[in-house]
Amino acid sequence: MKKIQKLTQEINELTVRIEQEYPELYRYLDENPVTISHKEQDELTVSSFSEYLESLKSLLERYIESHNK
């Protein structure tokens, strides 16, 4: 459970960073195809949180690279 709490904290911190520093990107987060599953039959796992965190990091990294050229 601690692992999921840590991942949740990292996801929150990264999301807040995107919201504050890259508001133009933040509005597209709802359209991100990789999200944490929220269906009743799906179980929230460390893996699903890790995948979502990595997708956010990748999205931000690609955005920064493409806009700093």
Secondary structure, 3 states (H helix, E strand, C coil): CHHHHHHHHHHHHHHHHHHHHCHHHHCCHHHCCCCCCCCCCCCCCHHHHHHHHHHHHHHHHHHHHHHCC
